[in-house]
């Protein structure tokens, strides 16, 4: 199964609320994510990562996010990648 990477630009002051979101996503979607942050060029980018998740789980996470007021004015970009294993 692929890994999911969901990124968005947000105010760095939202970091604690985004950590709460990771807990909420785990509770309702059944998968534990990690939150990463990058601060450069006067812009803060957050990235949620979820390992080994199905398309259905990604859909559940994004449906939960769509209902969460935290993401009302944020554009979430979701990408998934399959790990390449050595032959």
N, C-alpha and C positions, 0 to 999 in steps of 0.2 A: 504494500500500500504506500501511497505517496506521503510526503511531508507537506504541510501547508504553511505558507508564509503570508501573513496579512499585515500590510503596512499602511500607515497614514501619518500625515502631518498634524500635530496637535501642540497646544501650549504645554510646556514642560511642567507647569503647575498641576497638570492632570495626572501626573505619574501615580500618586497614591490611589486615585479613583480607578485608574487603569489596572492596577494590581488587584483591586477589588473585583474588577470585571473578569480577570483571569480566574478568580475563585468562582464567580458566578457561572462562567462558561463551563468550568469543570463540573459544577453541581448539576447543571441542566443538560450538558451535552456529553458528559461522561468521559471527558478527555482533559488531561492537565496540559496547559500550555506554558510557555515561557514568554516573558516580556523583555525586549531589547530596546535600547534607545541610542540614537545618534544625534549629536548636537553639532551642527556645522553651518557655516554661512548664515548665521542668525536664524536658523530654522531647526526645529526639533522634529525628528522622525521616530515614531515608535513602530516596532514590529513584533507581532505575536507569532510564535512558532508552535506548531503542533506536529508531533512525530507519529508516523505510521497511522494515518487516519483515512477513513473511507470518504468518498465523495458525499455520502449521506451525512456524515459527521460534519464536514465542512459546511454543508447546506444548513445544518442545525445551528452551528455557531453563527453563521451570517444572519439567519432568521432571528436569533436572539439579539444580535447586535442591532438589527433594524428596529427592534422594539425598545432599545435602551436609549434614553434621552442623552446619554453621554456622547453618542455618535451622531446626533441629529445634524450637526453642521460639519461633520467630518466625512471625507471621501475615503472609504476603505478599499484597498486594492488587494485582492486575494489571488495568490498564485500557488500552484502545487507542483512538486517535482518528485520524480521517482529516483531513488538512490541507485547509482550505477555500481554494480558489484564486479569484482574481478572474475574473469573466467577461469 
